Amino acid sequence: MKGYSLKRFIAVALISVILLSIGWDSVGKSYNALMVFTLSSFLSEGTQVQAQGHEIRMMVRREGPPDRTRLERDGREIVGTQANVDSPMPAAQDARLIKTPNISPTIYFQDLEARVAYYALIPALALILAVPAITLRVRASCLVAALSLGFCAHLVGMYLIAQKFTWWVNHVAAATDVGHANLESVILSPYYVFLFFSPLSVWIPLMFFWWRSDSPPESS
Amino acid sequence: MSQRKKQASRLWTRKGPRPLERRVSAHTVLLLIKALWIRYSTISQVLLIYAISLFALLWLYVELYGSPALNTFLVWNAEATGFLARLFGPEVVVQDNLVIAGSFAARIVPECTSLAPLAVFLSGVIAFPTTLGHKLWGIILGLVVLSAVNIVRTTSLLFIGMFSWAAQDVAHVLVWQSLMIILAVVLWVLWWRTTNSIERVQP
């Protein structure tokens, strides 16, 4: 690309990252509040989300015992579910038919650090600001696209996390797990990955168009 | 009503285009798709391979959670951070993946490693159409540079945390994580430019 300077690209990207990070520390709270407000309208009754600064608190209320009950028969652990009714194993049938523990309604909650979930927006915006030789109009369009795509991706990601958390509370959580649920390895990792990298997809086409314009013309 | 208007009204009342028109429009669409494919096939393939590689590597990253191999890698990262921090003076103790410097302690978790930025970089290297040798050189470059810079990152966060918890929070969650992604992209650009110039020089 003519007139392209790698040093300038790196300098603009670094300065943008630092400025955007400092800015996000205050603007991010409003973004988080907007995200939670939008997300609330899509969630079912019994599932609530709250914005607490940079944190998102998800709360799910379960009225009865979980659908799955962990029991032990002859030294082996059996998970009692509806599917066990059709099981040929007598022990599994017993597990399902046994009276489930009578527990009172329970509220489970899960806190998420929103800055960790949203941070991919910062390098995405910084890269769009730093990419050389594009017009102001294209740059502005890309910034709007990154923000819009980022917001939609974060919304979908948070919705999936809320759905998975609700499912876990209603089906798996044991009566002894009252209160805070530590689900980091169960539900958060896959969706965090989705949350991280979706806004970054905005700059990928930019980079490849840049690469193509720098490549020698293909022989026909 | 004029003759032209009568013809036009007959055209409007007819149900759908004639078979010939349908064939022509389908043919035009096919030609358009073919032209677009010829124009953008290389970029489309690169983007597709990039997306598949990134997805596969991130899936692998998630699958590695809690595995002995990843735990060993975390301990290695903690040891390297402790070693680098000791070079600058403070008393640092490392216990498994926990690094303690004075009253500040940091636990090295998978997000603290260079694995996620490496996934971004390696996907770019895998997707770029070049020789296997150039790709191998790119993979080694990314592994060495990103791992080294990541040790600098964790060490700097340890020092920032010793003096200011608030600054450490912003530096940890926002600044350094973003800088690692930027570094992965810059490395990829450098590697691509070097590869491109070598291929142009070669006959």
Boltz contact constraints between the chains, C-beta under 6 A:
constraints:
  - contact:
      token1: [A, 10]
      token2: [B, 186]
      max_distance: 6.0
  - contact:
      token1: [A, 13]
      token2: [B, 182]
      max_distance: 6.0
  - contact:
      token1: [A, 17]
      token2: [B, 178]
      max_distance: 6.0
  - contact:
      token1: [A, 17]
      token2: [B, 179]
      max_distance: 6.0
  - contact:
      token1: [A, 17]
      token2: [B, 182]
      max_distance: 6.0
  - contact:
      token1: [A, 21]
      token2: [B, 174]
      max_distance: 6.0
  - contact:
      token1: [A, 21]
      token2: [B, 175]
      max_distance: 6.0
  - contact:
      token1: [A, 24]
      token2: [B, 174]
      max_distance: 6.0
  - contact:
      token1: [A, 25]
      token2: [B, 170]
      max_distance: 6.0
  - contact:
      token1: [A, 115]
      token2: [B, 173]
      max_distance: 6.0
  - contact:
      token1: [A, 116]
      token2: [B, 173]
      max_distance: 6.0
  - contact:
      token1: [A, 119]
      token2: [B, 174]
      max_distance: 6.0
  - contact:
      token1: [A, 119]
      token2: [B, 177]
      max_distance: 6.0
  - contact:
      token1: [A, 122]
      token2: [B, 178]
      max_distance: 6.0
  - contact:
      token1: [A, 123]
      token2: [B, 178]
      max_distance: 6.0
  - contact:
      token1: [A, 123]
      token2: [B, 181]
      max_distance: 6.0
  - contact:
      token1: [A, 123]
      token2: [B, 182]
      max_distance: 6.0
  - contact:
      token1: [A, 185]
      token2: [B, 65]
      max_distance: 6.0
  - contact:
      token1: [A, 189]
      token2: [B, 62]
      max_distance: 6.0
  - contact:
      token1: [A, 189]
      token2: [B, 65]
      max_distance: 6.0
  - contact:
      token1: [A, 190]
      token2: [B, 62]
      max_distance: 6.0
  - contact:
      token1: [A, 193]
      token2: [B, 58]
      max_distance: 6.0
  - contact:
      token1: [A, 208]
      token2: [B, 43]
      max_distance: 6.0
  - contact:
      token1: [A, 208]
      token2: [B, 46]
      max_distance: 6.0
